[in-house]
Amino acid sequence: MRVAGFGFRGAATVASLQDALARAGGGAALLATAEGKAEAPVARNLAETLGLPLVAVGRADLAAQATLTRSAKVAERFGTGSVAEAAALAACGPGARLLGPRVVSGDGLATAAIAERDEA
């Protein structure tokens, strides 16, 4: 199973998120982001465009994930170093691992990370 986690600013567009996803490697079966961000029209539009479910991850679940990158601003607001990385890991479930650190869209408005786990 592969999950794409996203972080994004209010000015992000669907194109911003799609670009970040492509830069991260794509191929996800599920999308995930922080609880408050999952209600944003841009996140919902991306899920609809790709025909994929979107999971909202709560602050406690984000904070429980070990991320590869760390933003002090993100840590203060969301309790984790990277929303994209933590959301991907949390939604992917136990045994998930990141394929790499978050990547930033070309316009700088979105980040994406891919988590993967073997399905037994």
Sequence and secondary structure as in RCSB ss.txt:
>XXXX:A:sequence
MRVAGFGFRGAATVASLQDALARAGGGAALLATAEGKAEAPVARNLAETLGLPLVAVGRADLAAQATLTRSAKVA
ERFGTGSVAEAAALAACGPGARLLGPRVVSGDGLATAAIAERDEA
>XXXX:A:secstr
 EEEEEEE TT  HHHHHHHHHHHT   SEEEEETTGGGSHHHHHHHHHHT  EEEE HHHHHTS  S   HHHH
HHHSSS HHHHHHHHHH TT EESSS EE TTSSEEEEEEE    
